[in-house]
């Protein structure tokens, strides 16, 4: 079994590190005024990747927290994947040139699939698709609007495009610590051959352990946010659990 990647999340709003409840910008809790310092903390705790979202950018359709992202990149050695407001090739290439390891395209994956395909072709291994679902339907524009497309339909659209990963978020669970929606995430993973990363609701070490069960072996990892900030998830315990599972899988 390949080692599962646990991605700590930094969500940016007005230059600060926040967490939302179910994507509601009016229900934001500020956890750190210095996102770059928070990123350094995560790296020091032993995480091997960082997940960053420009929340303002997701609504505006263009980068809005560039200074905060650039500060993170300047102070971090571990790879960063970035989503939010990435809807054209200039933005993709701008972020990749600045050191982002992987960009995540969400709204444009619904509105302009040709752009996503071209970006994935030009930048192999560095373009992911973000699929955010509410009651199984894909939401766009910072989750402000819901389309008629299902998560599986959108995932299959990019099956042969060379997309590096799909980040699947269950909006209903995001920020409310109800546990990952493993069932819906596995349905998407069964529908595509693209690696799938689970997001939304990770609440405890039990969720991490669940990711290491045999039926989740096809998942590439999971994103954790509020549970880390609230202290419900101990980083050292989570990372140790994942490493132990990887060792068992390699034996």
N, C-alpha and C positions, 0 to 999 in steps of 0.2 A: 504494500500500500504506500503510495506517495504521501509525503508529509503534508498534513493540512496546514494552510497558512492562516493565522489569526491576525486580522488587520485592525489595529486600533484606529478609531475615526476622529478626525478633526473637521467639524462643520463650521464654516466661516460666515459670520453675519456682522456687518459693520466693522470688519477688521478684528473681531474677537472670536474666541472659541466658544461655541454654544451647542446646546442640544435642544432639538424641537420635540414636540409630542405629535406624532402622526403627521409630520410635515407642516404643522401650523406655525407660521412665522410669528403669530401673536402669542404663542406659548413657548417662547425661547428662554432657556436658562443659561446664563453666562457662567462658564466654568473657568475661563482663563482669559485675561486681557492680552496675553502674549502667546499667540499660537505657536510661534517658533520655539519658545521655552517649553511648551507642552509637548511639541514634537520631540525635542531633545530628551524629555523625561521618558517618553515611550521608547525611544531608541536605547536609552540607558537601562530600561527594564528588560531588554532582550528581544523586543519585537523586531522582526526582519523586514517588514513592509509597513507603510503608512498609507491610510486611505483619507483623502482630503476632498471636501465638497465645498464649492463656492455657492452658498445658498442664494445670496443676492444675485449672482450670475445666472442661476437656474431660472429665476423669475425674469431677469432683464434680457436674457438671451445673448449675453456677452460677459466677459470677465469683469467682475466688480471688486474682487478682493486680491488683485494681482500683487500688491505690495506685501500682503501677509503670506501669500504662497511663495513669493520670491525669497522672503526672509526664512521660511521653512527650508526651502531648497538650499540656501546658503549655509545653513547650520546643520544639515543632516547628511549622513553618509548612506543610510539605508534608502532603498528605492521608494518612490512616492507614486501612487496612482491618484489622478485628479479628475473630478467631474464637476459639472455645473457651468452652463453657459458656453459649452463647446459645440458650436453649430456651423462652423465653416473651416475650410482647409487652412486658412491663415492662422486661426486660433490653434488648431491642432499642431501645426508646425512651429508656431511660436512657443508653445509650452514644451514641446519635445526638445527644442533647441535650448531652452532654459534649464533643462535637466529633469523634467518630469519623465519618469520611466514608462508610464502608461496613461493614456487619456481615456476617459469614460464618456461615451456619447449616449445621451438619453433621448431627449425630445427629437433630435434630428434623425434618430434611428427610425422613428415613426414617420416623420414628415419628409425625410430626404434619404431613403435607404441607399441610393446611388452614391451619395457623398460618403457614407460609412464604408461602403465597399471599396471605393477609391482610396480612402484613408488607410484602410486595412491592407490594401495592396501595396501602397507606397511605403507604409511603415509597419512591416511585418512584426508581429509579436508585441506591438506597442499601442494597439487600439482595442478597447473593450466596449461592450454595449451595456448600458444600464437599463434594466427592465424593472420598473416600479409599478406594482399592481395593487389595485383596490378592488376587492371582491373578484379577483381573477382578471380584471380588465386593466390594460396599460394606462397609466397616468402620465401626463406630460406637463411641461412649463412649470417646473417646480411643484408638481403634483396638483396644480390648480385646476387642471382639466383632465377628464377621463375619456379615453377613446373607446371604440367598440372592439378593438383588437385584444385577443387574449395573449397572455405571456408566451404560451407555446407557439402561437402563430407568429409572433414577432421573432422569437428565437429561431424558428425554422427559416425565416427570411434570410438569415445570415449564415446558414449552415455551411455553405461552401465559399464564404467570403474571406476566410483567413483571420477572423476575429479571435483575439487572444483569450478572451473570457467574457462571460456574462455575469454582471452583478445583479442579483435578483433581490428586490426589497418588497416585503409585505408591508404596505403602508399602515395598515391597521395595527400592526405590532410595533412599528418603529417608535422608539422612545418610551414605551410603556412597560417594558420588562416582563412581557408575557411569555417569553420563550420564542425561539425560531419556529417558523412555519415549515417544518421539515417536509411534510406531505406535499405542499405546493412546490417547494424547491426541488424535490425529487421528481415530481411530475415534469417539470421543465427540463431537468437533467436527463430524464429518460427520453425526452422528445428531440434532443440535440446531441451532437458529439462535442460541442464546445464546452470547455470547463466552466462550471457554474460556481459562483461565490454567493453564499447565503447572507442576507442582511435583514435587519429589523427584528428586534425583540430579544436578542441574546441577553440573558439575565443572570446566569450563574455558571459555576463549574459544571453543573449537570448538563447544561446546553453544550459545553465543550465536549464532555464525555459522549453525548449523543452523536456529535459529529464524527466520532471515532468508531461508531458501531459499523458492522460490515455493510449494511445497506446504504450507508453514506459514503462509501469508499470512492464513489464517482465524483463527489463534490471536491472542489479545489480549496475551499476554505470558507471563512465567515468573517463578518465585520462586527466589531463590538464597540459600543460607544458609551451610553449612559451607565452601564454596569461597571465600567472601569472608573468613570468619574465619581460614581456614588460609593465606590469601594465594595460593591457586591461581588466583583470578580477580582481575585488576586492574580496579578499578572504572572508572578513566579510559578504559582500552582498551575495555571493554565498552560504556560509554555512547557513546564516539566511534563505535564500529562501528554501533550502532543508529541514531545520528543521521545517519551517512553513508548508511545504507540508506534512511532516511526521505527524505533529500534526493533520492536517486536516484528514489525512487518518486513524488515530487512533480514531478520534472522532466518 
